[in-house]
């Protein structure tokens, strides 16, 4: 597996992961993602800004994530650990449904954390749909702390609540130094 910034040539395959995940979630009755978010245009913009990263297993894109500093205004209602931190924000974290549960998510999340440390971020923030128990367990198992429930008025009624999570990051480990 390797993870790198996406190129324009990756747009179709990267967005196909989101569509497959959206369909798998909807089959479970989870209206976590819709046509507005994450959209193909959102991914195209993230590629232009070099904030969309893809996980490749061989030649196939099997996972995607957008990493930036954009925090939705609704997040102001969360009880973030420290207000004066420099957080990296995770958006549209997705692994192809057919390979979920085989370590790809862990690899992509580890990449996010290493990237954040290397770029000088002090924490990672994200939100998750509270009815997606698998996602909640995944983030909690990897040290993400619940910081509160928020409300997205733009989502369908009954699917407007999301949980905010945060993970404080330690300083990057110096490479090549040692004893």
N, C-alpha and C positions, 0 to 999 in steps of 0.2 A: 504494500500500500504506500502511496505517496500523496501528499497534499500540497497544493500550490494555488496561487491566484489563477482565476479563470481567465480565459481569453474569449474573444468574440466567437471563436469557433466552438466554444463549449456551451453557448447559450441554450441551444435546443436540448442537449442531453441533460444539462443541469436543471432546466425547467421541467423536463420530463420526470425527474425525481420528485419534485414538488407535486406535480399532478398525480403521480402514483400514490404518494403519501396522502394527499387530500382524499383521493378515492378510497383508500384503505381506511382512513379515519371515518369518512362518511358511512362506510359499510358497517362501522361499529356504532353509528349514531352520534359521532363526535363532529360537531361543526366548528372545528378549531380554525381551519383556514378556508377562505372562500376565493372567489374570482378577483376580489380587490387586493387581497394580501395573502401570501406573497404573489405578486403578478409577474408576468414576463417582463413588463416594463421596469419593475423594481429590480429584477435580475440584470437587465440590460444596463441600467444605471449603475448598479453595483460593479459590473464588469468595467464600465468606463472609469469608475472611481478606484478600481483595483481593490475592492472590499469583498468580492465574492470569491470564496475559496472552494475548491473541489477536491474530493477524495477519490483517487483512482485506484482501482484494483485491476492491474494489468492495463488494458486500453480502455476499460469501461469506467465511466463516472458513476460512483456508487453512493456518494454523499455530497452534501452542500452545506454551506453556512455563510452568512454575511456578518462581517465584523466591522463595527464602526463605533462612533461615539453618540449616535442619535438615540435619545431617550424620549419615548412618547410622553406628551404632557400628562397623561393619566398616571404615569409613574410617580408623580409628585405626592400622591397619596400613600405610597409605600413607606415603610419605616426602615429606610436604608441605614446600615450600621454607622457609617460616617458620611456626613454631607459633603465634606471637603476632600473626597477621594477623586482619583482620576480613573473612572471606570471604562472598560471596554464593554460594548453591548453586543450580545449575540442575537441575531435575527435569523429566522428561517432555517434552523438547524434540522437537517433531514438526512436520513439514511434510507436507501431503497428498501421497500417493505420486504422483499424476498430474502434479504440478507441481514435483517435486524436480528439482534441477539447473538451475533458472532464476533463481536469485538470492534466492529467498524465505528460504532458510535463512541466508544471509549477512545479510540485512536483520534477521531476528529475532535472530541472534547479536549483531549490532552494537547492537541495542536493549538486549539484556541487559547488554552492557558499558557502554553509556552510562548506563543506569539505575543500575548498580552504582556507577559513578564519582559520579553525581549524589547518591547516597544515602550516600556516604562509605566505601564498601567498598574494601578494598585488593587484593582478588583475587577471582577466580571459580573455583569448583571444580565438577567434575562427574565422573560415571563413564560409561563406555561399554563395550558388549559387545565383547570382543576379536575375535569372528568377523565383526563388522559393519565390514568394511574401509573402506567408504565413509564411515561416521561417523568412524572413526579418522583418515582422511586429511583430512576436513573440519575437525576440531578442530585437528589438527597444522598444517594450512595456515593457520589463523587464530591461530597463536601459542600454542596450549595445549601444555603440557609434560607428558609422561608422568611420573607420580609413584609408580607401583607398581601391582601386581596385588593385588586383594583377593578374598575368597571370601564369597559369600552362600549360606549353608546352606539357605535357604528356596527356592532355585531348583532346577529339575530337575537331576539328576546329568548332568554333561557340559556344563552351562550355568551353572555357579556362579561362574566366574571373571569378574571385570570389571576394567577398567583405569581408574585414577584419573588425572585431568588437572587442571591448574591454570594459570591465567594471572594474572600480576601486573598490576595496573592502575596507571597513572599518575594523578596528581591530575586532577580535571576541568578542562577548558579554560574559562577565564573568558569568558563571553559578553558582548558589548557593550563590552569593553575593547579597547584596541588602539592600534596605532601604526602 
